[in-house]
């Protein structure tokens, strides 16, 4: 940390959102490039604003003239971000919160060195992995070109992932509940790439599952608190093909949703309305499809005034929704996920 003391306030947010901000400020203590204190006045270094609040709009206008506070709008799912402020999306995530705080420090203190900014961006990259360690590990293993086997261990569980054979071998039965427990763990996960000549335990000592089974249950049951960090929040999603429900298992609403998503793209909110399912269930389904390589998405950035039920051609993964100075440095140095 730089030793700088900065202040944060909220303007126009609901009590629930304000309490979330205050709680997250305590949660990230020691992880940001400056020390932050919450204040109940508009004279602050950073203000998180409700875009529809009359008071917030007045503060934003004053900030444009005075250069302080730095205003960031908290935008709801499906809402259009205001053009006159930077935006962060609800529900606010740890990685976005750290990015916002550290980018504010860079704005108010231009004397910061590149080393200090890189250190801050590295903390953000670490924070992005919070709650998704297992998903990140599986994504990295599957994405490696050499397709070598990897050993993932968590406590007494040992899982040998063999991308070339599309199989996993484990010393315990990988029930969906066990996979979810590993995916939801905050730490204790170890991943090691096996040497080409390193032998695996005897086949009789291990239990075999398909790699798709592991990926599917990791996403479906272990990541429902949020979308995977590399998926955009403001987007329409579409499926390239059907999941192998015959082997993976399914629920009626998942089949119905799949039949819709293979033909058109929809937002997270639209999917919850169509299926009458909790948003956590939809997140888990999308995460499972993403880990299995079935999901594409299209940005909503240029969809103002467009019928939300219309679908456009899916495009490749967009850049992160936070594009401040720390994000630019992180991308340039290849830190964290793109």
N, C-alpha and C positions, 0 to 999 in steps of 0.2 A: 504494500500500500504506500501511497505517496505522502501520507500525513495530512492531506487536505481534509477539511471539515466542510461538508456540503449539506444542504437542507432539501427536503422533499415535502411536497404537500399534495393534496387532492382537492379538486374543485368540481362540485356537482355530482360526484359519484354517490351511488347508493351506500347505505351503511354497510351492507355486506361486502361491496367492492372495496370500500375504504378499510374495513377490517382485514381484508385479504392483503391489501398493500402493506399495512402495518405489520402483519404477520410475516410476510415475505421479506420485509426489511430486516427483521430479526433473524430470519432463516439464512440470509446471505451475508450476515455479519462476518467479516474477515475474508470474504471471497471477492470483494470489489476493490477497485484501485484507489478508493477514498473512503473515509468514514462518513456515514450518512445518518442524519437525524430527521425525524418527522416533526413538522411544525404545522400549526393550525391557522397560519396566515398565508396570504397570497404572495408575500415577499419571500420567495424561496429560489433556490437554484433550479429546481425542476418541479413542474406541476403536471400531474396526470389528470386529464380533464374529461368530463362527460360532454361529447360533442353537441348534445341537444340542450345543455344547460345554458340559460341566459347569462348567469354569472360567469361561467367558463368562457362564453363567447366574448364577454367584455374583457376578461383577463387576457385572452389570446390577442385581442386587438391592441391592448396596452403593451403587451410583450413584443409585438411587432414593431412598435415605435421605440420602446426602451431597451429592447434586447434582453430582457429578463422578466420573468423566469423563462426557462426553456419549456415549452408546452408540448405535451404528447397526448393525443386523443386515444381513449380506450374505446375501441370499435367492437360492436357485437357481431356475431356470426351472421353473414348475409347483408350487413349494412355497408353502405358506400363510405369509404374513408374520406374525411374532409380534406379539401385541397390546400388549406392554409396552415395545416400542422402536420407533423410527423404522427404516425399512428402505431399503436400496438394492439394486439387482438385479445379479446376476452374468450375464455378465461386466461388470465395472465400466467405465463409460465416462468419458471426460474431462469432459464437461459435468456429469455427476452428481457426479464427484469434486470439481470446483471448487465446485459448489453446496453440497455437504456441508461442505467446509472453511470457506467463507464464512458459511454459516448458523451454524456453530459459533462463529465470531468474534462474530457478532451476539448469540449467546446468552451468551457470557462477558464481553462488553464492551457493556453497554447504552448507553454514552455515545457510541457511533458516530453520526455525523450521517447524515441521509438522503442527502446527496451522496456520502458514502463508500460507503453500501450500494448506491446506484444504480450507482456506478462498478464495484463488485464484480459486480453482476448483469449489467452490460454485458459484462464479461469472460466471464461464463458464456455469454451469448448468442452471443458470437463463437466460443467453444469448441464450441458445438453445431453450428456449420457445418463443423467440421474433418472433412475427408474426404467432405463432401457438398455442396461448393460448386456443382457442375454441377447436381445434383438440385434444390437449393434454387432456383437460377436458373430452371430450367425450370418448377418448380412455381409460382413467382411470376409468370412470364410467362403461363402458361396460365390462372392464376387472375385476371388483370386483366380488368376489365369492358370496357375500351375496345378490347381485342384488337388493339392496334397491333403492328406488326412490331418485333422487337428484333434487334440484332446481338450475337452472342456470339463473342468471339475468344479464342484460346489459342495463343500462338506463331504459326505460319504458318497456322493453321486459322481460317477465318471462316465462321460459320453464321448465316444469316438465318432467324429463327423467325417464321412467319406464322400465329398462332393462328386468325385469321378464315378462312384457307384450309386449315387443318389440314395445312400443308406446311412443310418447311424447305428452304432453298437453301444450298449450301456450295461453297466454291472447291475442295475436295478431296472425293474419294469417301469418304463416311462409312461405312467398314466397321465392323462390330461391335467389332473390336479397337481402332480409332481412337477410337470413342465411349467404350469402357472406359478407354482411356488418359487421356482428358480428364476423365472422371468420377473417376478415382483420383488426379488431380493435387492436390497440396497447395496450390497457388497459381497465379498467373499468368493467372487467368480474368478477363476483362473483359466487362461486360454494359452495353449502351446501348440505350435506347428510341429508335427512329427517329422523326423529325418526320413529320407527316402528308404533307408535300410532298417528303420526302427520297427521291430515286430509288434503286432497287436496281441493281446491275450488270446488264448485259445477260443475258438468259436463257441465251444460248449459252455464257456464261462460268461458269455455275454448274451444279451437279448437284442434282437434285431427289429428295427423299425425303418420305415421309409423316411427320407429327409423331408419330404413334403408334410408328413405327419408331424414332425417336430416343429417345422416352420409354422404350420397352420395353428397348432395349439399354443405356441409361444405368442403369436399375434392375437388369436381369438380370446384367450383367457388371461394372458399375462400383461396386456398393455391397454386395458380399457380405460385407464384414467386420462388418457390423451392420445391423440394421433402420434404416430412415430415421428421423431424429430425431423426426418427428411421429407415428410409429407407437408404440403402447404395447408393452411387452415382455411383460407379464402379461395376455394376452388370447387369445380365440379369433378366428380370421379366417375370412371367408367371401367368395366371389366373387358379384357381382351378375349377371354374365354371362360368357360364354366370351371369352377373347382371340381376336383374329383370327389364329389359327395359320396359316391359309393364306397370309397375307402376311408374318407375323412369323417364321415358322419355329417348330419345336418339337421336343421330345424326348418319347419315349414316356412317361416318368414324369410329365412336365408335363401331358400329356393326361389321364393317370389321376388325378392330383391335382386337376385342374380338375373332372373329373366328380364328384369327392367334395365339393369345396368349393362347388359351386353348389347343393348340397342341404343341407349341414350345415356347422357351424363347428368348427374344430379349433385346438388350440394348436400352436406351433412344434414342440414336442417330439413331439406326436402325428403331425405331418406327416412328421417325419424317420423315425419308426417305420413309418409306412404305406408310404413310398416307398423306404426303405433308402438314402436319399440323405444326403450330408453336410449339416450344418446351414447351411453357407455357401450351398449350392445353393438351399435352401428360402428363406433370407433374400433372395437375389437374385430368386427368382421372386415372392415377396410384394412386394418393392420395385417390381418392374416392373409388377405389377398395380396397385399403389397409384398410381404415377405416371400410369398410363393411366386412372385413375378407375374401376377395376373392383373395388376391395377395400373391404369393410366389416369392422368388428370389434365385439366385445362384451367388456366388462370382466370380469375374474375376481375383482374385489374382493369380491363377495358370494356367491361360489360354494363356500364351505366346506361340505364334506359332500355336495356334488352330484356325480353321476356325470360324470367328465370327458369322456365321449363324447357327453353330451347337449348340444344346442345351444339357445340362446335367441335371441330376436329381436335382430338387430344394432342397435346404437345409434350415435349420432354420436360423433365422436372425443372421447375423454375428456380431462380436463385432465392435465397432466404428473404423473408419479408422484412428483415431489419437490415438496412443498407448503410449504416453509419460508418464512421472512420474505423472503428474497431473491426467491423466485418470486412472492410477492404483490406486491412492489414492481414487479417486471418486468412483470407483467400489467397493473398499474394504469397504467404509463407506456408500455405497448405496445412494449416492447423485446423483440426476438427473436420466435420462433415460439410460438404458443399451443398 
